[in-house]
Structures are given as C-alpha cells and as structure tokens.
Amino acid sequence: MKKIAFLFVLAVAPAGQVAMSQNTDHVEGGHFLKRVEYNVVMRGVTEADNCYNLDGKSIIDRILFGSINSPVEFVFEGSSEGDDEVTAFRIVRDLQTNLYRLEVMRMPDTEKVYSVVGQLSAAVSGLVIPPVQALSLKEKALITEHNRVHRAKFEDVLYKPYHPDSKTVKISDEFAEKLHSVVSKAIGSFKARGIPPIMGDGYRFTFRCVVEDEVWTLTVHEPRGRTGELASLLKQLARDAEAGSLDEQKYAALLKNF
C-alpha cells in the first residue's frame, strides 16, 4: 500500500506543477513593483481641479500622462534590442459628457527617449544642503534655483515639450469598463513565483488604474505567464487603435480570457 501511494504522488505531481506554471501571473521573469496609494491628495473645487498622487509615476509616465491619474493607463517601454519604441494608452473620461475615449501615444527610438528621461531626472532631483557645510552665496543661489525646478516636477511644464502626438478613439462605456475590470484584476491578484534572473536590458510594462479612492500601479520587467500575455494583448490593442483598426468586439472576446 505504501508503494502504491508513493507512485501515485509521483504521477500527479508533474501535472500539478505544469498547471500551476500555466496559470501563474509571472513565472521567473524580471523584477516587479506593485503600489496601492491614495489617488487624490488634495481635493479641488471641481474634479478637474484635484491634485493627484503622482509619487508612483515615472518620468516617462509624466511625459505621457501629465499630472492626472486616468481610469486606466498602460505603458510599454521597449529597448533598442527589440521593439525600439514606447507605446501607451489611457482611458479618458469627458467630464462634460461622461463619455470615454482611448488616447494612444507612441515614442519611437528608445535611446532618444531615455536620454530625455536622464535630463529630466537630473532636473527634478532635489539637493539637500547639510547645515554644517559652508557654501558661498552663489552656490546657495544655484541650489535654490535647482530645488525650485525640483518642486516643479509636480507640474506639467517640464514634461509638456516632450509629450508625443496622440490619437484619440471613441470607445463604448462597456469596453471602457471591461478594460478597467481586466487591468484592476490583473494588478490586484498579481502573484510572482520563482527567482528573478539577472537582466541588463529588456522591455517593461506598466499597468495602472483608479479603484474608488485609490490608484493601483504594477510595473513588470519582462513579464511571464498570464501577465505577459495580457501585456502583449494590450500592446497590440494600442497599435490597432493608432492604426484606426480597433475592433471592440474582437478585443472584448479576447479579454474574457483574463
């Protein structure tokens, strides 16, 4: 009896392992970061005047999306070794009509994009003056000016010159809600397994959505498993929308798998 039981365990274990790896969100892929924060940090007189929490946004996010958190945001950051571009979209809700649009953006030439990111990163990094350090008036003035620019990182003025042209596509309420449901579920239930490999380059995806009073963000370097499949699908959705060939019914059917 003991021998039979032992053989049974050996027989079912591999199958269970295969099923687990197929259904896991991220299996031995790159590093990831998941954040859940307040969405609005200071309420305005109207919704358009709200001050949004931007702490979880990268410089590329700020270039693309400005100083608001949209209901859904998606970013693909490629590399010169693969898809040499940044592709993104967000769902925009018209505050007057309450209708939804899909805004798609693309920035080709990642080397150029990351050069701009480096310049902006230096501009918005604050400097701390040690109290015991003796500085000349000129040095203090330079640091004060630098930190003034640093405080401007919460405004759009530094990022607007690099904002790419965008294409806006009308989408139905049902499709907007489906995209929000899928992205929020992907972030909220995200699980990673294994140990991340050492990667010096590669692509990166960011999923972001607003859920009630919170903003959820998931950034994954070279996603594997279900997360990788969803990321690839949303990247293709963005490309179809930019080309003017977005088929809501086709993507609604594909999104049911997630």
N, C-alpha and C positions, 0 to 999 in steps of 0.2 A: 504493500500500500504506500509506503513512504517513497519507493522508487517511482511509482506511477505519478504521485503528486509532484515530485521533483521534475519529471519530464513534462508535466502539464504547464508548470511555471515557465520552463524554457521555451515551450511552444508559443505561449501567448505574449511573453514579454516583448519580443521584437515588434510584433504587430502593434502593441500598445505604444511603443516608442515611436513608430512611424506615424501613427495617428496623432500623437501629441505634437510632433515636429511639424506636421502639415497644418495643424490648427493654431499653432503658436504665432503671436503677432510678430516677434522679432527674435530670430534664432542666430546667435553668434555673429551678429552684424556689428556695425560701428557703435560708438558711444551715442547716448541719447540724453535729453533733458526734458522733463515734464514739469510744468509750472501751473499752479492754480492760484489766482490772485483776485483781489477786488478789481472790477472793471473800471469804475468811475471813482476817482479820488477827490474830486470836488464838483459838486452839482452846480450847474449853471441855471440861469433863469429859464432857459428852454433846453431841450435835449441837444440842440446844435451848439450850445454854449458849454456843455460839460467838459471837464478836464479829465482825460482818460489816463489810466495807468499804462505807462509806456516802458516800464522797467524791463519787461520781458522781450522787448523788441530790439532786434539787431539793427545795425546801421542800414543794411540792405532793406530790412522791413520798413524803416523810416523813409528811405528813398521811395519805396513803392507805395506805402500806405499813408504817409503823413502822420498826423497826430491824433488819429481816431482809431478805435478798435471796431472793425466791421463785424457783422454777424458771423461771417466765415471768411478766413484768409488762408491762402495756400501759396507756398513758395517752393520752387525747385531751384537749387543752386548747383549748376554743373561745374565742370572743370575743363581745362584745355585738353585733357586726355580723353574726354568723352563728348557729351553734348555741351558744346562751348557756349553756354548761354545761361541766363537766369530767366525763368518763366514763372509767372504768378497770376493769380486771380483773386478777386474778393467779391462777395455779395454786397451790393449797395442798396440800402432801402431809402426810397424817396420820402422824406418827412412830410411832404405836402400830399402826395397821392397814396402813400403807404405801399407802393408797388416796388418790385425787386428788379434789379439789373445785375448782370455779371460783367465786371470790369476786368479785362485781360491786359497784361503788360509783359513785355519781353525786352531783355537787355542782352544783346549779343556780345561776344568777346569777353570772357570772364577775367582775363588778365587785366583788361582796362577797368572792369567793374571793381575788382579787388584793389586796384591802385587807388581808385576814388575812395573806397572804404578805408584804406590806410590813411589817406589825407584827412578824411573826416574824423576818424578815430583819434588822430593826434589833436585835432581842433577841439574836440568835445571832452577830452580828458582833463580833469581839474588838477591843479597843483596845490599842494599843501605847504605852507611856509612854517618851518619849525620856529618856535618862539625865541630860541636862543641864537638863531642864525642871524648874523649881521648882513643886511643887504643894502645896497645903495638905493637911492630914490628911483633911479632909472630902472633897476631890476625889479623893485616893488611895483612900479607902474606897468612893466611888461607882464608880470604875473597877474596883476589885477585885470589887465585887458584880456589875458588868456582865459582867466576864470569867468569873465563876462561872456566870452564866446562859449565857454563850457555850459553856462546856465542856459544859453540859447539852444542847447540840444533838445529841449522840450518844446521848441517852436519849429516851424517848418522852414524858416528862412534859409538854413544851411543846406537843406536837402532838396528843396524845390528845383534848383538848377539842374539836378541830375535825374529828376523824375522822367521816366520814359513816356513816350506817347502811348496812349491806351485805346483799346477798342471796347465799346460797351454794347452788350447784347441783352435785350429784354428776355426775362425768364418768368415762368409762371410761379405763383405762390407755392404750388405743390412741389415744384422742382427745387425751389429755394429751401423749403422745409426738409426735403429729402436730403439735400446736401448737408444741411445743418445737422440733421439726425445722424447721418453716417459719420461725419467728422467728429461730433461730440462723443459718439460711442467709441470711435477709434482711439480718441485721447483718453477718455475715462476708463476704458477697460484695458489699456495697453499693458502688456507684460513682455518682458525680455527674458531670454534664457541663454545660458552659456557664458562664455567669457569673450569680451570684445577683442578682435585681432588688432594688431598694430597697423594703422593706416596713415600714410602721409598725405594722401590726396583723396580724391573721390567726390561723389556728389552728396548733397544734403537736401532733406525735405523738411519743411515746417508746416504743421497743421495748427490753426488757431480758430477758436470760436468763442462767442459770448454765450454764457449759460446763466440766465437770470442776472444776478448781480456780480457774477464772476467772469473772468476771462481765462480760458484754458489754452495752454500752448504746449505742443510737443514737437521737438526738433530731433531728427534722427539722421545720423551719418550712415549712408549706405544701408537702408533698411532691408531686412529679410522677412520672409514669411508673409503673413497677411498684410502687415503694414506696407511692405514693399509693393505688393500687388495693388493696394489701394492708391499708393503714391503714384505708381505708373499710370493707373487709370485716370487720376485727376490731372496728371501732366498732359495726357492725350486729350482730355476734355478741354483744357486750356488752349491747346493747339488747334483743335477743331473750332472752338469759339472764335479764335483770332482769324481763322480762315473763312469764317462765315458759314460753317457747316455743322454747327452744333445741333444734334438730334436729341431732344429731351427724352423722348420715349426710349431710344436706344440706351442712353446712359442711366435712366431710371431703372430699366431692367437689369443692367449690369450692377448697379449699386445695391440691388436687393441681395446680392451675394455677400454683402458686408453688414 
